[in-house]
Amino acid sequence: MTDIPNPLTLSTFPIIFADDKNNINIAGTSILAEHNEHQYLLTAAHVLRDPGTQYPLYILLNDAPFPLKGPAIMSKLPQKESDPDLDIAYFPLEFELDLASQLTGYATITLREFDENIDYAREHYFIFGYPWRKAKYKRTDNELIATPLQYVTEKITNKRLYEKYSRPEESHILINYKPKSTKKADGSRYIAPYPHGISGGPLFRALVNKENELILLILEGLLIEWKESHAIVATRKESIRKFIDANREGYT
């Protein structure tokens, strides 16, 4: 399949922080999303909980940081290990006016379903996010260069893995991610980066025509976890919509 175009950088942004040594690091990824004509900045809840409890977090827009003040709306941690973890967080931009003004002119990714009548030959799954191992920090310029990971893969259908990881199929999607056995479009092998930092990024379904050309990217989930060096977990789009709808009463 042909490479995915980089306009996704207009909708998907790194979340960063400065550590105790003033090094700039990537905490995770975020998505500018639209649901029922409202805009949200989505990410994984653990991205905000983990470094966010120690350091101020920023969204990186055109190489310039902007603070994420919040508070964000976050899903609760599971009460027991067997409970599914949705790991969703979002900032409602209708109430985050400073953040909304910074995101004016950027492109939203819809949480709607797509037109099933589209004609395509096959489908794949596609990961987009900002792993910290692909980022380069220039201390002299105090600049972080964040390079996105773009990875075409397939869905895992083994039901036992969903049960093993306590990730029910009705709320989560498992996809293959094996860095040491990755192939490029021409069939040659390469070692993909460890994906830490892509949490909060989008999982797409990529529709391809007979000429191996991309027709459409459809958001299917929110990337939340890498399991045992071979599977990435995403929270399904429907679960995200339900979570947003269930929590709107709390801030409208």
N, C-alpha and C positions, 0 to 999 in steps of 0.2 A: 504494500500500500504506500502511496506517496506520503511525504512528510506532512504533518499537520501544520497549518499556517500559524505564525506567531501573533496574529491579532488577539489570541487568547490572553496576551499580556495586558490587554486593555480591560480585562475582566477579572484577572487572577493576580494576586499581589502577595509578596512576602510579608510576614510579620516578623519584626526584628526586635532585638534588645541589646543593650550594652552591658557586658559583664563587669566583674569587680576590677578587671584590668583595663577597662574601657575598650575592649575588643567588641566589634559589632558582630552579632551572631543572628542566625535565622532560627526563630522559634517554631515557625509553621507557615502555613499558606492560608489565604483567605479568598473568598469569591464574592464579587458584587452580583447579587441575585435579585430577581423580581418574582413576586408572588402576589396575585390578586391586585395588581397595579400599585403595590408597595415595594420599596427597595430595602434590601437588607445586606449587610456585610456578614457573610457566613464564615465560620471556621469550626474546628474541632474544639470541644470544651476543654480538653486537656492541654491544648496549646495555651489557653488563657490561665488555666489553673497552675501549671507547672512553673515555667519561668515567670509567669505573671504575678505569682505570689512573692517573688524576690526582686524583680526588676520591672521598671516601666516598659510597656510594650508600645511599638510603633508600627504603622503600616508604611511600606516603602512605595512611594508613588513618584515615578520619573526620577529615581535616584535620590529623592528627598523624603525624609521621615516625617510622619505626622502622628501625634500621640493618639492612642486608643484609650479614651478615658472611661467610657461606659457609664454605668455598669451594663454588661452584656446580659442577655437572657441565656441561661445555660441549663442543659439537662442535668438531672441529679445523678450522682454516682449510684451504681447498683447496691442494694442492701446485702446481697449475697453473690458469691462468685458465679452461680448458675444463672443469674439474671442478666438479660441482654443490656449492653451499654450503648445507648444511642450516640453519646459523645457529640452533641450538637451545641453550638453557641452562635448567637447572632446579635448584631447591633441594629435596631430598627432606625433607619436613617431619617424617618419623619420626625424623630425626636433627638437625633444626633446631628443637629444642623451644621455644626462646624465640620464634622466629618463628611456630611452630605455635600457641602460646598466644595470640599477638596475632590470629591468623586464626580463632580459635574463634568460631563463630556466623556466619561468612560462608558463602557458598554456593559449592560446587564446580561446575565444568563438566566433564562426563564426556568421556573420550576413546573411549567405546564407540561402536559403530555404532547406528543407530536402526532401529526397526521398519518395514520396507519396506511393511507393510500399511496404513500411515496414508493416508487419502484426502485428496488436496489437488488444487487446480486448476492451480497453477503454482508455480515456484520462482524465487527471486532469490538473490543473494549479498549479505552484509551485513557491513560493517566497523565495528569498535568499538575506539576507542583514544583516547589523550590527546596530540594535537599540541601542541607547545609554543607555537605561534602563537595558540592559543585560551586559553592560560593567562594569568592576571593575578597579578602579584606585588605585594602591598601591603607596601612596605618599613617603613612605620610600625608595622604589626602583625606584621611578619615572617611573613606568611601568603601561601600560594600557592593561588589558586582555579583548579582544573583542570576545564575543561569538556570532556566527551567528544565526539568526532566520531562521528556515527552516519550511515552512508552506505550506501544501497541501490544495488547495481550488478549487473553481469552478468559471467559468466566469459568469458575470451578463448579462442577455439577455434583461432586461427591457429597452426598447428604451427611455422611458420617463426620466430615470436617465441620460442617455447620453445627452439628451437635457437640463435637469435641470442643469447639471454641465458644459455645453458648451464644451463637450468632444465628438466630432463626432466619430462615429464608424470607419470611414475610417482612422483616425489618432490615436485613443486611444482604450484601452481595460479597462473595469471595471471588477474587481474581488471582491469576497466576503472576508471581513476580519472583523470578529466579535469576539474580544478577550474574551468576557464573555460567549460565547456559542460555544466554540471550543472542538472538540473531538480528542483524540489520535487514533492511528491505532486500538487499542483494544476496542474502543467504549467508554472509560471512558472520563469524562469531565475534562478540566483544563482551567485556565485563561491564555490566551496568552498575551505576553507583548504588550504595546502600541508600534507601529512600527516606531516611530520617529527615524530617522537615517538610515533607509533602502533606502531612496531616492537615486537614482543613481544605485541601485542594479538591478539584472536581474529578469525578469518574464519569466518562462519557461512553455512550454507545456510538460507534462510528459506522455509518452506512456507506458502503462502497459499491460502485457500479461494475459492469463487466470489464471495463477498461482499467480497473484497479485505481479508479479515481474517487476521492472522497466526495460524497454527496452532502452529508449532513452529520453534525455532531449533536447528540442529544444528551443532556445531563441526566445521569441515572443515580448518582449518589455522591456522598461526601466521604473522602478518604480519612480513615481514622486510625489504622493500626497495621503494622507488618508482623505477621505471625510465622515464627519458626523458619525464617529465611526462604519462604517459598510462596506465601499467600498474603495478599493485602486485603484488608477488610474495609468496606465502605457501608455507610448508613444509607439506606434507600431514600430516593427522592420523596416517595409517598410519606415516609416517616418524618422527613423534614417538614413537609407541608402540614402534616397533622400537628407536629410540635409547635410550629408557628401559630397555627389557628387556635390551638388550645391555650396559648399564652398571650394572645392579643388583648384579652379582656384585662390583663394585668397592667397594661400601659396605655390603653386607649381611653 
